[in-house]
Amino acid sequence: MKRFIPVAEPALVGNEKTYVLDCLDSTWISSSGEYIQRFESAFADFCGARHAVSCCNGTVALHLALLALGVVPGDEVLIPTLTFVATANAVAYCGARPVLVDSEPETWNMNPQLIRKHITPRTKGIIPVHLYGHPMDMDPVLEIAREHNLFVLEDAAEAHGAEYKGRRAGTLGDAATFSFYGNKIITTGEGGMVVTDDDALAANLRQLKGQGQDPSRRYWFPVLGYNYRMTNVAAAIGLAQTEKIEWHLARRRENAMWYRKHLSGYDQFTLSPEKSWAHNAFWINCVLLDRKSPVDRDTLMARLAEAGIETRPFFYPMHTLPMYRDENRERYFPVADDLAVRGFNLPSSASLTEEDVAYICRMLVELAS
């Protein structure tokens, strides 16, 4: 049987089965049940935040947070152009305009030095994305936000457990969003969370995700809301995963160290960064292929696939996608464009062994020559 190493797969190593069976036995399988509150409390504690509000996926978490933060049609929200499409789409769902900002070359995140020039009277907030698990340099973002009275919503979908100057991702802005899709550091299958220290914002999030129902008056809906709730079954899985999150994070870091060990001395590969002020969550281990490489990125990925190694390209920058391209046609994003054509993701599951990583690295070196 041909060897196959997927780029990501969930590791269900805790109480997932026990908790899910408990849901089935109790018949509490929908959007009510004890596991929802338990998961929210456990994840809030992990982040060091006052509130965690669960919802049905990470994209919904972004949309819900933007709604609660008051984003309306005509507003502008600054986001990195190099991100997963959900960041831009959630802004567009509100009728607002995602204003794209180029990357900086060292962390691959939005360049904070470019933010000021994109602020207009319509700017409502900033969404820093902690791309691939590396936190963005947040101090400049927060300073600019204070100067211009803007909200800061962290997109931490890929950064569970990442730290910026000793503080966990999710506690750095007004709110933060997380994804629990099957390939994330911890998973609920599909699921999301909004984390905040703001009591009023948390109450607003809870009302909006439950069709806008008044929390003290059943079936009375004073505001337009959404059915964005998480199921008790998903929350049961999430609680089990959160109980083991330090194990998951340690395994991701171990993978990253193995990649560094086995690719040491091969300068044609630049691995996922980690600045001195950062603690990378290493959601996905990434490689930037040297510009002088004898093979291009896509050819190398195809060769790796033939060797049974699944990889993924970096995200397409938002300014290259049809729905966001026209309004950005006259703008230039040289760093994001360069990263997007050279970068790709390596297998990063918690279940990898050092033997797996050694094989991946051996094939990477061999097939890139």
Buried (B, 14 or more C-beta within 10 A) or exposed (E): EEEEBBBBBBBBBBBBEEBBEBBEEEEBBEBEBBBBBBBBBBBBEBBEBEBBBBBBBBBBBBBBBBBBBEBEEEBBBBBBBBBBBBBBBBBBBBEBBBBBBBBBBEBBBBBBEBBEEBBEEEBBBBBBBBBBBBBBBBEBBBEBBEEBEBBBBBBBBBBBBBBBEEBBBBBBBBBBBBBBBEBBBBBBBBBBBBBBBBEEBBBBBBBBBBBBBEEEEEEEEEEEBBEBBBBBBBBBBBBBBBBBBEBBBEBBBBBBEBBBEBBEEBEBBBBBBBEEEBBBBBBBBBBBBBEEBEBEBEBBBEBBEEBBBBBBBBBBBBBBBEEBEEEBEEEEBEBBBBBBBBBBBBBBBBBBEEEBBBBBBEBBBEBBE
